[in-house]
Structures are given as structure tokens and as C-alpha cells.
Amino acid sequence: MKLTSAAANKMLKKLESEKDYYLQIEQDAGTYVAAADETPVVPEFDFDKNCDAIHEIDLKMLKIKHAINLSNATARIDVSGHTMSVDEILVCMAQLSRRQLIYDEMRKQQPKMRVNSMSTRNIKPEYRYINYDLSKAKQRYEETSDEVTRLQLALDKYNQTFEFEIEGL
């Protein structure tokens, strides 16, 4: 079976929902309570059938996730003239997103800021100064934001268009 990453992930969500159904049956009907002096109402529950259904769903999910991982490691995507695998893009996006948060904080700093000192001995006001060019922090933030967007758009296009084989489905 050939699927795109987006379709495979939708299939995984459907399988997860189906698995939750069987797990809920197991939880609800796997035990019952009855008083000692009453005829119990035993819920219908086929242990083997339920376990087999969960096992089959797990096998399908395993095959789909393996195919996605294999595709993520081997498929090559062009991002602004650079070729990267999906897993490289995901790692790069995480790294850039962390840097973007730092640049965001840096670009919001005031060049000079009064610091409230808790020391009673220090009566003179203290100031904190930035030790970098504020415009460069703003520029780095914008560049990093643009790069994350380029990576995300390339990844979105790949997820919607590139098909890969899922063996045994």
C-alpha cells in the first residue's frame, strides 16, 4: 500500500481510536461486580477476540510507523537549495525554534534597565545593560523565523505529496 505521510498519520489516528475502543471494552467488561445474594449480570466479553483485535491493530500501527520512520530517514527534500531528510528537517526545526525563543527574548530587552537591589548596603541604583547590538538580535530573530517557516512549508508539501510503500497492510 502506498500512502503519503499525512494519510499514514490519519490512518494511525484511526487505528489508535479503534484500539482505545477495545481497551475500553476490556476495562468495562473484563470484570463485574455482584452481590453475594443476587444473580450476577455478566457482561459479554470475549477475552481472546479482544486481545487478538488489539494485537492486530498494534501490528498495523507498527508497520505504518516503521514505514514513516524509514521514509523520514531516507527521502530527500529540497529546502531553499539544500537537500535534507525529514528527520534532519525535524531536528533542525527544533534547534532553530529554541534559538528563535532566545532571540525573541533578546530583541525585547531594553538597552538599559534599572535593577532593584535587595541589598540594604547598596543605596546607589544599579542598571543592567545589554552587551549586544539590539538590531542584530532582531535581525537574527527574523532570519530564524523565516528559516523555520521555509522548513515547515517544505515538510508540509512533502507530507501531502510524497508517497511511500507500507509493506504488509
DRENVOGU-542393 format. One record per residue (C-alpha): residue in one letter; x, y, z. Coordinates in steps of 0.5 Angstrom, whole numbers, plus 500, padded with zeros to 3 digits. Example, Ala and Ser with C-alpha at 12.3 -4.5 7.8 and 13.67 -1.06 7.14 Angstrom:
# residues 2
A525491516S527498514
//
This chain:
# residues 169
M500500500K503507498L501513503T503520504S506522511A499526512A495520510A499515514N498519520K491520519M491512519L495512525K490516529K484512527L488506529E489509536S482511536E480503535K485501540D482505545Y475502544Y478495545L482498551Q475501554I471494553E477491556Q476495562D469496562A467488561G473485564T471485571Y464485574V461486581A455483584A452482591A453475594D446474594E444476587T444473580P450477577V449481571V456478567P458483561E459480554F467479554D471475549F478476552D481472546K478476541N479483544C486481545D487479538A484485536I489490540H495485537E492486530I492494531D499494534L502490528K499495523M501501527L508498528K508497520I506504519K510508524H516504521A515506514I514513516N521513520L524509514S522515510N524520514A531518514T532516507A527521503R531528501I527534501D530541498V529547502S532553499G537550495H539545501T537538501M535535507S532529510V525529514D529527520E534533519I529538518L525536525V532536528C534543525M527546526A527544534Q534547534L532553531S526554535R530554541R535559538Q529563536L526564543I533566546Y533572540D526573542E528575549M534579547R530583542K525585547Q531587552Q532595554P539597552K539600560M534597565R534599573V536593577N532593584S538591589M535588595S542590599T541595604R548597604N548599597I544605596K546607589P542605584E544599579Y543598572R543592567Y546594560I545589554N552587551Y550586544D547590538L539590539S538591532K543584531A538581536K532583532Q535581525R537574528Y530573530E527575523E532570520T531565524S523565524D524566516E528559516V523555521T518557516R522555510L523548513Q516548516L513549509A518544505L516539510D508540509K509540502Y513533503N508530508Q502532503T505529496F511524497E508517497F512511501E510504501I508501507E509493507G504488509L498493510
//
